[in-house]
Amino acid sequence: MIIILNLGDKITIMTNVFRNLIKGFPIILALMFIQVTNAQFVPKNDVEKQAAKLVQAYQAEVGMTIEEATAVYEKIAETIVKENDIRNSTATPQEKKVNLTTLSKQETEYMSTILDANQMKAYKKMKKTLQPLKY
């Protein structure tokens, strides 16, 4: 059986198809966004690799959202850079010790703005093992 459509029917069908595509477009965009946000982060240098490894270890015990893990990652990466700067500075060993201790405390204080009380408890416990102060 062959159905012959006139031009008006063809336009109506195409209009309906187009409307349905437009209605589904936000869903397609949302699915694409979800896929991008769930993509694995690929570290580019040693600092990023170290920070990613630490966040992965914390994530296993602390249980962070993607947003929390991203903020923790950024702070840890920033802290690693600052630690390296302190270690490579011309400061005395005592000054380096004081500066590294201060930096570690600042990092922990900042984490309390990201994590809830239970997460902070787990973070502090793990930090002693994962990020011990080395002078």
Stockholm file with secondary structure:
# STOCKHOLM 1.0

chainA/1-135         MIIILNLGDKITIMTNVFRNLIKGFPIILALMFIQVTNAQFVPKNDVEKQAAKLVQAYQAEVGMTIEEATAVYEKIAETIVKENDIRNSTATPQEKKVNLTTLSKQETEYMSTILDANQMKAYKKMKKTLQPLKY
#=GR chainA/1-135 SS CCCCCCHHHHHHHHHHHHHHHHHHHHHHHHHHHHHHHTSCCCCCSHHHHHHHHHHHHHHHHHCCCHHHHHHHHHHHHHHHHHHHHHHTSSCCHHHHHHHHHHHHHHHHHHHTTTSCHHHHHHHHHHHHHHSCCCC
#=GC SS_cons         CCCCCCHHHHHHHHHHHHHHHHHHHHHHHHHHHHHHHTSCCCCCSHHHHHHHHHHHHHHHHHCCCHHHHHHHHHHHHHHHHHHHHHHTSSCCHHHHHHHHHHHHHHHHHHHTTTSCHHHHHHHHHHHHHHSCCCC
//
